[in-house]
Amino acid sequence: QVQLVESGGGLVQAGGSLRLSCAASGTIISINTMGWYRQAPGKQRELVTDITNGGSTNYADSVKGRFTISRDNAKNTVYLQMNSLKPEDTAVYYCNARIRSTWDVTYGYWGQGTQVTVSS
């Protein structure tokens, strides 16, 4: 009933930029924290950044100053602007959102993942 669809991944040279989008649709009462995770081959999935419904943000040390998370509540969409990309940013990026879908149910939903590849 609730679906998160990601877009914006691709191949970019080191130093370049990409903008990821994640749109939620379905039966939604409210969306709480939204965030981005990434997982590289052979490594654990890690939190990149998240943003609360009040606008408070957190960033992993490895992306501070380069990545910016934002959200458009009217569109149920979260964005990740990635600048000054490095080869070590190469990973599958997953959107996550805590969504209240009924009066008493709040659940964490995941996007399908989008590949980001940064060449050197």
Secondary structure, 3 states (H helix, E strand, C coil): CEEEEEECCEEEECCCCEEEEEEEEECCCEEEEEEEEEECCCCCCEEEEEECCCCCEEECCCCCCCEEEEEEHHHCEEEEEECCCCHHHCEEEEEEEEEEEECCEEEEEECCCEEEEEEC
